[in-house]
Amino acid sequence: MPGENDDDVKSIINLLLRLKRLGIKHALSVNPWIPKPHTPLQWLPMANDDIINSRIKALRSARTYTEFSTYNVLDAKVQALLSLGDRDVSNLVFEASLTGLDRGSWRRLLRKYEDLLNKYVYSWKPLNSELPWSHIRIPGAEEESLKSLLFKYVSEVNISLPT
């Protein structure tokens, strides 16, 4: 999650170890946060592969669970890019349609279109700019309400918005 740090992961591991000591069996599902349009965190970037993979590895290595699952990081990046991108992503979508749509094809395409990942997935979106989906109106997801929730979130997790 935006604002999450290594200390947060250590706290989760400590909680999992306490559960194990208490004899509480649990399954653990660890999934990358994927920014989505029309949500309060739509302006925030997704963590990069290294951060996500290291945190998944740390949680997996705790071995406190009866079952462990995770959402594939490559799939998360593709999902983020397709949900956040605009017409710039159309060539990638077209090229993807010509492949087998397997993970190898997606890896090659994301390397080729790395600039789109950086633009849409790994960057802060300016609060005062129009987003690719701003023309779509969803009741309850008005931009000012979403910004208000974003400001509340960033103040609670103690991260700064770029100016």
N, CA and C atoms as an extended XYZ file, in Angstrom:
489
Properties=species:S:1:pos:R:3:atomname:S:1:resname:S:1:resid:I:1 pbc="F F F"
N         0.851       -1.183        0.000 N   MET     1
C         0.000        0.000        0.000 CA  MET     1
C         0.889        1.237        0.000 C   MET     1
N         0.423        2.304       -0.584 N   PRO     2
C         1.196        3.541       -0.502 CA  PRO     2
C         1.402        3.927        0.968 C   PRO     2
N         2.630        4.277        1.283 N   GLY     3
C         2.969        4.640        2.649 CA  GLY     3
C         3.455        3.463        3.482 C   GLY     3
N         3.244        2.253        2.987 N   GLU     4
C         3.715        1.067        3.704 CA  GLU     4
C         5.243        1.041        3.651 C   GLU     4
N         5.859        0.586        4.748 N   ASN     5
C         7.314        0.491        4.765 CA  ASN     5
C         7.741       -0.846        5.367 C   ASN     5
N         9.034       -1.051        5.444 N   ASP     6
C         9.556       -2.337        5.940 CA  ASP     6
C         9.152       -2.581        7.397 C   ASP     6
N         9.018       -1.516        8.181 N   ASP     7
C         8.576       -1.690        9.573 CA  ASP     7
C         7.153       -2.233        9.634 C   ASP     7
N         6.315       -1.823        8.697 N   ASP     8
C         4.947       -2.353        8.640 CA  ASP     8
C         4.967       -3.853        8.370 C   ASP     8
N         5.839       -4.267        7.464 N   VAL     9
C         5.951       -5.693        7.140 CA  VAL     9
C         6.447       -6.463        8.364 C   VAL     9
N         7.415       -5.900        9.072 N   LYS    10
C         7.904       -6.550       10.301 CA  LYS    10
C         6.784       -6.679       11.333 C   LYS    10
N         5.936       -5.662       11.433 N   SER    11
C         4.802       -5.718       12.362 CA  SER    11
C         3.819       -6.818       11.977 C   SER    11
N         3.594       -6.971       10.689 N   ILE    12
C         2.713       -8.047       10.210 CA  ILE    12
C         3.318       -9.400       10.565 C   ILE    12
N         4.616       -9.541       10.345 N   ILE    13
C         5.288      -10.809       10.663 CA  ILE    13
C         5.183      -11.090       12.160 C   ILE    13
N         5.379      -10.071       12.994 N   ASN    14
C         5.246      -10.260       14.449 CA  ASN    14
C         3.838      -10.707       14.817 C   ASN    14
N         2.832      -10.123       14.183 N   LEU    15
C         1.448      -10.525       14.436 CA  LEU    15
C         1.232      -11.986       14.016 C   LEU    15
N         1.752      -12.348       12.848 N   LEU    16
C         1.616      -13.729       12.370 CA  LEU    16
C         2.297      -14.715       13.321 C   LEU    16
N         3.457      -14.333       13.839 N   LEU    17
C         4.166      -15.202       14.789 CA  LEU    17
C         3.379      -15.348       16.094 C   LEU    17
N         2.746      -14.263       16.535 N   ARG    18
C         1.898      -14.340       17.736 CA  ARG    18
C         0.717      -15.277       17.504 C   ARG    18
N         0.105      -15.185       16.326 N   LEU    19
C        -1.007      -16.077       15.998 CA  LEU    19
C        -0.546      -17.530       16.033 C   LEU    19
N         0.628      -17.786       15.478 N   LYS    20
C         1.154      -19.156       15.449 CA  LYS    20
C         1.406      -19.667       16.869 C   LYS    20
N         2.016      -18.821       17.721 N   ARG    21
C         2.278      -19.219       19.105 CA  ARG    21
C         0.990      -19.515       19.864 C   ARG    21
N        -0.086      -18.803       19.504 N   LEU    22
C        -1.383      -19.031       20.142 CA  LEU    22
C        -2.098      -20.256       19.564 C   LEU    22
N        -1.497      -20.866       18.551 N   GLY    23
C        -2.098      -22.043       17.944 CA  GLY    23
C        -3.200      -21.724       16.958 C   GLY    23
N        -3.267      -20.481       16.511 N   ILE    24
C        -4.305      -20.072       15.565 CA  ILE    24
C        -3.807      -20.348       14.146 C   ILE    24
N        -4.486      -21.244       13.475 N   LYS    25
C        -4.117      -21.569       12.093 CA  LYS    25
C        -4.723      -20.522       11.162 C   LYS    25
N        -3.966      -20.166       10.156 N   HIS    26
C        -4.451      -19.150        9.222 CA  HIS    26
C        -3.818      -19.353        7.848 C   HIS    26
N        -4.537      -18.899        6.858 N   ALA    27
C        -4.012      -18.823        5.498 CA  ALA    27
C        -3.547      -17.385        5.294 C   ALA    27
N        -2.530      -17.206        4.492 N   LEU    28
C        -1.996      -15.870        4.244 CA  LEU    28
C        -2.042      -15.593        2.749 C   LEU    28
N        -2.685      -14.510        2.395 N   SER    29
C        -2.749      -14.074        1.005 CA  SER    29
C        -2.115      -12.691        0.932 C   SER    29
N        -1.068      -12.559        0.138 N   VAL    30
C        -0.318      -11.311        0.027 CA  VAL    30
C        -0.408      -10.855       -1.419 C   VAL    30
N        -0.947       -9.662       -1.615 N   ASN    31
C        -1.192       -9.199       -2.972 CA  ASN    31
C        -0.724       -7.765       -3.151 C   ASN    31
N        -0.138       -7.453       -4.309 N   PRO    32
C         0.281       -6.074       -4.558 CA  PRO    32
C        -0.933       -5.153       -4.610 C   PRO    32
N        -0.756       -3.947       -4.102 N   TRP    33
C        -1.801       -2.940       -4.245 CA  TRP    33
C        -1.750       -2.435       -5.686 C   TRP    33
N        -2.922       -2.385       -6.326 N   ILE    34
C        -3.028       -1.953       -7.718 CA  ILE    34
C        -3.888       -0.689       -7.749 C   ILE    34
N        -3.311        0.442       -8.183 N   PRO    35
C        -4.110        1.669       -8.254 CA  PRO    35
C        -5.232        1.522       -9.275 C   PRO    35
N        -6.393        2.050       -8.927 N   LYS    36
C        -7.562        1.954       -9.815 CA  LYS    36
C        -8.235        3.315       -9.962 C   LYS    36
N        -8.801        3.577      -11.145 N   PRO    37
C        -9.545        4.815      -11.360 CA  PRO    37
C       -10.760        4.900      -10.433 C   PRO    37
N       -11.161        6.122      -10.171 N   HIS    38
C       -12.355        6.424       -9.380 CA  HIS    38
C       -12.234        5.943       -7.937 C   HIS    38
N       -11.004        5.926       -7.428 N   THR    39
C       -10.768        5.580       -6.032 CA  THR    39
C        -9.928        6.688       -5.402 C   THR    39
N        -9.947        6.814       -4.090 N   PRO    40
C        -9.165        7.882       -3.455 CA  PRO    40
C        -7.658        7.785       -3.714 C   PRO    40
N        -7.129        6.617       -3.998 N   LEU    41
C        -5.692        6.466       -4.207 CA  LEU    41
C        -5.301        6.433       -5.685 C   LEU    41
N        -6.210        6.853       -6.562 N   GLN    42
C        -5.946        6.816       -8.000 CA  GLN    42
C        -4.768        7.694       -8.419 C   GLN    42
N        -4.399        8.671       -7.617 N   TRP    43
C        -3.304        9.576       -7.957 CA  TRP    43
C        -1.944        9.042       -7.533 C   TRP    43
N        -1.918        7.946       -6.778 N   LEU    44
C        -0.674        7.450       -6.198 CA  LEU    44
C        -0.047        6.354       -7.050 C   LEU    44
N         1.282        6.260       -7.019 N   PRO    45
C         1.969        5.233       -7.822 CA  PRO    45
C         1.952        3.867       -7.147 C   PRO    45
N         2.049        2.853       -7.974 N   MET    46
C         2.205        1.484       -7.491 CA  MET    46
C         3.673        1.272       -7.137 C   MET    46
N         3.941        0.436       -6.154 N   ALA    47
C         5.320        0.103       -5.790 CA  ALA    47
C         5.972       -0.678       -6.924 C   ALA    47
N         7.290       -0.563       -7.034 N   ASN    48
C         7.980       -1.287       -8.101 CA  ASN    48
C         8.178       -2.756       -7.736 C   ASN    48
N         8.614       -3.531       -8.716 N   ASP    49
C         8.777       -4.987       -8.550 CA  ASP    49
C         9.675       -5.347       -7.370 C   ASP    49
N        10.790       -4.642       -7.229 N   ASP    50
C        11.737       -4.985       -6.165 CA  ASP    50
C        11.097       -4.858       -4.783 C   ASP    50
N        10.368       -3.789       -4.570 N   ILE    51
C         9.709       -3.581       -3.274 CA  ILE    51
C         8.649       -4.654       -3.043 C   ILE    51
N         7.807       -4.863       -4.030 N   ILE    52
C         6.730       -5.857       -3.878 CA  ILE    52
C         7.310       -7.245       -3.633 C   ILE    52
N         8.269       -7.641       -4.455 N   ASN    53
C         8.837       -8.983       -4.321 CA  ASN    53
C         9.555       -9.184       -2.987 C   ASN    53
N        10.261       -8.164       -2.516 N   SER    54
C        10.968       -8.320       -1.236 CA  SER    54
C         9.982       -8.440       -0.078 C   SER    54
N         8.869       -7.725       -0.136 N   ARG    55
C         7.876       -7.815        0.941 CA  ARG    55
C         7.119       -9.138        0.890 C   ARG    55
N         6.814       -9.606       -0.299 N   ILE    56
C         6.179      -10.925       -0.422 CA  ILE    56
C         7.124      -12.000        0.107 C   ILE    56
N         8.395      -11.895       -0.251 N   LYS    57
C         9.390      -12.880        0.206 CA  LYS    57
C         9.491      -12.867        1.735 C   LYS    57
N         9.522      -11.693        2.329 N   ALA    58
C         9.621      -11.595        3.793 CA  ALA    58
C         8.412      -12.236        4.465 C   ALA    58
N         7.225      -11.980        3.939 N   LEU    59
C         6.014      -12.546        4.540 CA  LEU    59
C         5.937      -14.051        4.305 C   LEU    59
N         6.339      -14.487        3.132 N   ARG    60
C         6.339      -15.929        2.841 CA  ARG    60
C         7.312      -16.654        3.767 C   ARG    60
N         8.478      -16.042        4.008 N   SER    61
C         9.508      -16.708        4.799 CA  SER    61
C         9.145      -16.806        6.281 C   SER    61
N         8.117      -16.110        6.729 N   ALA    62
C         7.679      -16.217        8.124 CA  ALA    62
C         7.158      -17.619        8.419 C   ALA    62
N         6.619      -18.281        7.414 N   ARG    63
C         6.136      -19.673        7.520 CA  ARG    63
C         5.224      -19.912        8.725 C   ARG    63
N         4.286      -19.025        8.921 N   THR    64
C         3.351      -19.167       10.042 CA  THR    64
C         2.003      -19.711        9.588 C   THR    64
N         1.804      -19.859        8.337 N   TYR    65
C         0.518      -20.113        7.708 CA  TYR    65
C         0.335      -21.577        7.339 C   TYR    65
N        -0.924      -21.946        7.158 N   THR    66
C        -1.221      -23.284        6.647 CA  THR    66
C        -1.262      -23.262        5.123 C   THR    66
N        -1.627      -22.108        4.555 N   GLU    67
C        -1.639      -21.915        3.100 CA  GLU    67
C        -1.116      -20.522        2.801 C   GLU    67
N        -0.427      -20.382        1.672 N   PHE    68
C         0.094      -19.080        1.247 CA  PHE    68
C        -0.289      -18.863       -0.199 C   PHE    68
N        -0.778      -17.680       -0.517 N   SER    69
C        -1.069      -17.343       -1.911 CA  SER    69
C        -0.675      -15.894       -2.154 C   SER    69
N        -0.400      -15.609       -3.407 N   THR    70
C        -0.068      -14.245       -3.795 CA  THR    70
C        -0.522      -14.021       -5.231 C   THR    70
N        -0.810      -12.776       -5.533 N   TYR    71
C        -1.187      -12.402       -6.891 CA  TYR    71
C         0.103      -12.087       -7.639 C   TYR    71
N         0.246      -12.601       -8.828 N   ASN    72
C         1.454      -12.432       -9.615 CA  ASN    72
C         1.740      -10.951       -9.875 C   ASN    72
N         2.976      -10.539       -9.634 N   VAL    73
C         3.370       -9.132       -9.782 CA  VAL    73
C         3.240       -8.681      -11.239 C   VAL    73
N         3.585       -9.534      -12.179 N   LEU    74
C         3.443       -9.186      -13.594 CA  LEU    74
C         1.978       -8.920      -13.922 C   LEU    74
N         1.089       -9.796      -13.468 N   ASP    75
C        -0.345       -9.591      -13.706 CA  ASP    75
C        -0.827       -8.281      -13.083 C   ASP    75
N        -0.290       -7.947      -11.917 N   ALA    76
C        -0.675       -6.704      -11.245 CA  ALA    76
C        -0.255       -5.494      -12.069 C   ALA    76
N         0.951       -5.535      -12.627 N   LYS    77
C         1.421       -4.413      -13.458 CA  LYS    77
C         0.563       -4.258      -14.706 C   LYS    77
N         0.250       -5.375      -15.352 N   VAL    78
C        -0.585       -5.329      -16.555 CA  VAL    78
C        -1.958       -4.756      -16.192 C   VAL    78
N        -2.538       -5.246      -15.095 N   GLN    79
C        -3.849       -4.762      -14.669 CA  GLN    79
C        -3.814       -3.257      -14.389 C   GLN    79
N        -2.772       -2.795      -13.709 N   ALA    80
C        -2.652       -1.370      -13.407 CA  ALA    80
C        -2.533       -0.550      -14.691 C   ALA    80
N        -1.687       -0.994      -15.608 N   LEU    81
C        -1.488       -0.244      -16.847 CA  LEU    81
C        -2.770       -0.177      -17.669 C   LEU    81
N        -3.473       -1.301      -17.776 N   LEU    82
C        -4.707       -1.303      -18.570 CA  LEU    82
C        -5.806       -0.476      -17.909 C   LEU    82
N        -5.818       -0.409      -16.602 N   SER    83
C        -6.888        0.352      -15.941 CA  SER    83
C        -6.576        1.841      -15.853 C   SER    83
N        -5.298        2.229      -15.861 N   LEU    84
C        -4.929        3.636      -15.693 CA  LEU    84
C        -4.575        4.348      -16.985 C   LEU    84
N        -4.266        3.582      -18.026 N   GLY    85
C        -3.782        4.192      -19.252 CA  GLY    85
C        -4.879        4.814      -20.098 C   GLY    85
N        -4.443        5.606      -21.061 N   ASP    86
C        -5.383        6.199      -22.011 CA  ASP    86
C        -5.046        5.673      -23.408 C   ASP    86
N        -5.277        6.474      -24.418 N   ARG    87
C        -5.048        6.019      -25.793 CA  ARG    87
C        -3.604        5.596      -26.052 C   ARG    87
N        -2.682        6.116      -25.242 N   ASP    88
C        -1.277        5.733      -25.399 CA  ASP    88
C        -1.077        4.225      -25.286 C   ASP    88
N        -1.968        3.561      -24.565 N   VAL    89
C        -1.823        2.136      -24.292 CA  VAL    89
C        -2.394        1.290      -25.437 C   VAL    89
N        -3.055        1.925      -26.407 N   SER    90
C        -3.729        1.168      -27.464 CA  SER    90
C        -2.780        0.306      -28.292 C   SER    90
N        -1.567        0.800      -28.572 N   ASN    91
C        -0.618       -0.023      -29.337 CA  ASN    91
C        -0.217       -1.264      -28.560 C   ASN    91
N        -0.029       -1.113      -27.263 N   LEU    92
C         0.298       -2.270      -26.430 CA  LEU    92
C        -0.848       -3.277      -26.462 C   LEU    92
N        -2.074       -2.804      -26.344 N   VAL    93
C        -3.238       -3.693      -26.367 CA  VAL    93
C        -3.319       -4.409      -27.716 C   VAL    93
N        -3.089       -3.661      -28.790 N   PHE    94
C        -3.133       -4.274      -30.117 CA  PHE    94
C        -2.046       -5.339      -30.257 C   PHE    94
N        -0.830       -5.011      -29.862 N   GLU    95
C         0.259       -5.993      -29.961 CA  GLU    95
C         0.001       -7.202      -29.072 C   GLU    95
N        -0.565       -6.964      -27.919 N   ALA    96
C        -0.893       -8.084      -27.021 CA  ALA    96
C        -1.896       -9.016      -27.683 C   ALA    96
N        -2.837       -8.440      -28.430 N   SER    97
C        -3.861       -9.268      -29.080 CA  SER    97
C        -3.264      -10.181      -30.152 C   SER    97
N        -2.074       -9.864      -30.622 N   LEU    98
C        -1.410      -10.665      -31.650 CA  LEU    98
C        -0.520      -11.755      -31.058 C   LEU    98
N        -0.423      -11.775      -29.731 N   THR    99
C         0.424      -12.768      -29.061 CA  THR    99
C        -0.452      -13.843      -28.431 C   THR    99
N         0.195      -14.772      -27.774 N   GLY   100
C        -0.528      -15.816      -27.049 CA  GLY   100
C        -1.036      -15.332      -25.701 C   GLY   100
N        -0.744      -14.074      -25.357 N   LEU   101
C        -1.134      -13.474      -24.085 CA  LEU   101
C        -0.582      -14.249      -22.884 C   LEU   101
N         0.530      -14.935      -23.098 N   ASP   102
C         1.161      -15.627      -21.970 CA  ASP   102
C         2.075      -14.642      -21.240 C   ASP   102
N         2.615      -15.077      -20.123 N   ARG   103
C         3.431      -14.170      -19.306 CA  ARG   103
C         4.689      -13.716      -20.035 C   ARG   103
N         5.271      -14.597      -20.834 N   GLY   104
C         6.453      -14.207      -21.598 CA  GLY   104
C         6.146      -13.070      -22.567 C   GLY   104
N         4.993      -13.153      -23.230 N   SER   105
C         4.582      -12.081      -24.158 CA  SER   105
C         4.386      -10.777      -23.411 C   SER   105
N         3.725      -10.845      -22.259 N   TRP   106
C         3.495       -9.628      -21.473 CA  TRP   106
C         4.811       -9.040      -20.975 C   TRP   106
N         5.763       -9.886      -20.553 N   ARG   107
C         7.066       -9.377      -20.103 CA  ARG   107
C         7.755       -8.617      -21.233 C   ARG   107
N         7.760       -9.205      -22.425 N   ARG   108
C         8.391       -8.542      -23.572 CA  ARG   108
C         7.693       -7.227      -23.896 C   ARG   108
N         6.357       -7.239      -23.882 N   LEU   109
C         5.617       -6.011      -24.189 CA  LEU   109
C         5.868       -4.928      -23.135 C   LEU   109
N         5.912       -5.307      -21.868 N   LEU   110
C         6.138       -4.307      -20.819 CA  LEU   110
C         7.554       -3.744      -20.886 C   LEU   110
N         8.518       -4.557      -21.319 N   ARG   111
C         9.865       -4.017      -21.530 CA  ARG   111
C         9.844       -3.010      -22.677 C   ARG   111
N         9.131       -3.375      -23.757 N   LYS   112
C         9.051       -2.487      -24.919 CA  LYS   112
C         8.344       -1.181      -24.572 C   LYS   112
N         7.307       -1.261      -23.747 N   TYR   113
C         6.499       -0.099      -23.395 CA  TYR   113
C         6.758        0.355      -21.953 C   TYR   113
N         8.001        0.230      -21.530 N   GLU   114
C         8.362        0.603      -20.157 CA  GLU   114
C         8.013        2.061      -19.860 C   GLU   114
N         8.104        2.925      -20.876 N   ASP   115
C         7.755        4.332      -20.673 CA  ASP   115
C         6.297        4.492      -20.244 C   ASP   115
N         5.412        3.628      -20.734 N   LEU   116
C         4.002        3.691      -20.329 CA  LEU   116
C         3.829        3.246      -18.883 C   LEU   116
N         4.570        2.226      -18.468 N   LEU   117
C         4.528        1.816      -17.063 CA  LEU   117
C         4.951        2.976      -16.173 C   LEU   117
N         6.043        3.636      -16.555 N   ASN   118
C         6.525        4.760      -15.752 CA  ASN   118
C         5.521        5.909      -15.736 C   ASN   118
N         4.879        6.152      -16.859 N   LYS   119
C         3.933        7.263      -16.959 CA  LYS   119
C         2.647        7.007      -16.179 C   LYS   119
N         2.090        5.813      -16.293 N   TYR   120
C         0.764        5.558      -15.725 CA  TYR   120
C         0.776        4.788      -14.405 C   TYR   120
N         1.719        3.884      -14.230 N   VAL   121
C         1.688        2.985      -13.074 CA  VAL   121
C         2.611        3.450      -11.955 C   VAL   121
N         3.822        3.889      -12.302 N   TYR   122
C         4.828        4.200      -11.286 CA  TYR   122
C         4.999        5.693      -11.018 C   TYR   122
N         4.040        6.491      -11.415 N   SER   123
C         4.174        7.937      -11.194 CA  SER   123
C         2.977        8.494      -10.432 C   SER   123
N         3.242        9.591       -9.736 N   TRP   124
C         2.174       10.346       -9.085 CA  TRP   124
C         1.398       11.072      -10.177 C   TRP   124
N         0.091       11.093      -10.065 N   LYS   125
C        -0.717       11.856      -11.006 CA  LYS   125
C        -0.998       13.218      -10.369 C   LYS   125
N        -0.730       14.306      -11.099 N   PRO   126
C        -0.989       15.634      -10.514 CA  PRO   126
C        -2.458       15.797      -10.126 C   PRO   126
N        -2.679       16.329       -8.940 N   LEU   127
C        -4.051       16.480       -8.443 CA  LEU   127
C        -4.853       17.483       -9.261 C   LEU   127
N        -4.183       18.399       -9.920 N   ASN   128
C        -4.906       19.431      -10.669 CA  ASN   128
C        -5.024       19.125      -12.158 C   ASN   128
N        -4.578       17.943      -12.593 N   SER   129
C        -4.682       17.616      -14.018 CA  SER   129
C        -5.870       16.689      -14.262 C   SER   129
N        -6.298       16.680      -15.500 N   GLU   130
C        -7.405       15.803      -15.875 CA  GLU   130
C        -6.867       14.390      -16.085 C   GLU   130
N        -7.518       13.436      -15.472 N   LEU   131
C        -7.123       12.037      -15.609 CA  LEU   131
C        -7.819       11.431      -16.825 C   LEU   131
N        -7.264       10.367      -17.410 N   PRO   132
C        -7.862        9.787      -18.615 CA  PRO   132
C        -9.333        9.397      -18.444 C   PRO   132
N        -9.772        9.146      -17.240 N   TRP   133
C       -11.135        8.706      -16.982 CA  TRP   133
C       -11.997        9.805      -16.353 C   TRP   133
N       -11.490       11.029      -16.319 N   SER   134
C       -12.220       12.117      -15.658 CA  SER   134
C       -13.577       12.410      -16.293 C   SER   134
N       -13.749       12.065      -17.551 N   HIS   135
C       -15.019       12.334      -18.224 CA  HIS   135
C       -16.119       11.343      -17.817 C   HIS   135
N       -15.739       10.275      -17.135 N   ILE   136
C       -16.716        9.270      -16.696 CA  ILE   136
C       -17.210        9.667      -15.310 C   ILE   136
N       -18.496        9.780      -15.155 N   ARG   137
C       -19.089       10.191      -13.881 CA  ARG   137
C       -19.677        8.979      -13.174 C   ARG   137
N       -19.249        8.770      -11.945 N   ILE   138
C       -19.753        7.669      -11.135 CA  ILE   138
C       -20.318        8.259       -9.849 C   ILE   138
N       -21.602        8.055       -9.593 N   PRO   139
C       -22.182        8.589       -8.353 CA  PRO   139
C       -21.424        8.065       -7.132 C   PRO   139
N       -21.065        8.965       -6.237 N   GLY   140
C       -20.326        8.590       -5.036 CA  GLY   140
C       -18.825        8.623       -5.224 C   GLY   140
N       -18.376        8.820       -6.457 N   ALA   141
C       -16.933        8.872       -6.722 CA  ALA   141
C       -16.566       10.209       -7.369 C   ALA   141
N       -17.171       11.277       -6.866 N   GLU   142
C       -16.860       12.599       -7.379 CA  GLU   142
C       -15.424       12.954       -6.993 C   GLU   142
N       -14.742       13.645       -7.884 N   GLU   143
C       -13.325       13.908       -7.694 CA  GLU   143
C       -13.016       14.621       -6.379 C   GLU   143
N       -13.830       15.600       -6.007 N   GLU   144
C       -13.556       16.323       -4.757 CA  GLU   144
C       -13.689       15.415       -3.537 C   GLU   144
N       -14.660       14.509       -3.560 N   SER   145
C       -14.802       13.545       -2.460 CA  SER   145
C       -13.602       12.614       -2.401 C   SER   145
N       -13.155       12.162       -3.570 N   LEU   146
C       -11.995       11.275       -3.623 CA  LEU   146
C       -10.744       11.985       -3.128 C   LEU   146
N       -10.582       13.256       -3.500 N   LYS   147
C        -9.419       14.025       -3.028 CA  LYS   147
C        -9.465       14.191       -1.515 C   LYS   147
N       -10.630       14.433       -0.982 N   SER   148
C       -10.770       14.571        0.469 CA  SER   148
C       -10.332       13.291        1.179 C   SER   148
N       -10.763       12.148        0.649 N   LEU   149
C       -10.362       10.864        1.230 CA  LEU   149
C        -8.861       10.617        1.045 C   LEU   149
N        -8.315       11.029       -0.093 N   LEU   150
C        -6.884       10.905       -0.332 CA  LEU   150
C        -6.110       11.709        0.708 C   LEU   150
N        -6.520       12.968        0.945 N   PHE   151
C        -5.825       13.817        1.927 CA  PHE   151
C        -5.880       13.193        3.314 C   PHE   151
N        -7.001       12.615        3.648 N   LYS   152
C        -7.134       11.945        4.945 CA  LYS   152
C        -6.181       10.755        5.019 C   LYS   152
N        -6.135        9.972        3.961 N   TYR   153
C        -5.267        8.792        3.928 CA  TYR   153
C        -3.798        9.195        4.073 C   TYR   153
N        -3.329       10.133        3.244 N   VAL   154
C        -1.911       10.486        3.281 CA  VAL   154
C        -1.513       11.088        4.617 C   VAL   154
N        -2.445       11.792        5.273 N   SER   155
C        -2.112       12.331        6.598 CA  SER   155
C        -2.029       11.216        7.642 C   SER   155
N        -2.863       10.188        7.511 N   GLU   156
C        -2.840        9.085        8.468 CA  GLU   156
C        -1.636        8.166        8.289 C   GLU   156
N        -1.190        7.977        7.051 N   VAL   157
C        -0.026        7.103        6.840 CA  VAL   157
C         1.268        7.896        6.749 C   VAL   157
N         1.136        9.215        6.885 N   ASN   158
C         2.292       10.092        6.956 CA  ASN   158
C         3.153       10.073        5.695 C   ASN   158
N         2.500       10.253        4.538 N   ILE   159
C         3.254       10.440        3.294 CA  ILE   159
C         2.920       11.806        2.748 C   ILE   159
N         3.804       12.329        1.938 N   SER   160
C         3.626       13.663        1.383 CA  SER   160
C         3.204       13.561       -0.069 C   SER   160
N         2.279       14.398       -0.438 N   LEU   161
C         1.892       14.501       -1.845 CA  LEU   161
C         2.875       15.443       -2.538 C   LEU   161
N         3.264       15.137       -3.780 N   PRO   162
C         4.141       16.072       -4.487 CA  PRO   162
C         3.406       17.376       -4.775 C   PRO   162
N         4.150       18.439       -4.835 N   THR   163
C         3.526       19.754       -5.101 CA  THR   163
C         3.576       20.108       -6.554 C   THR   163
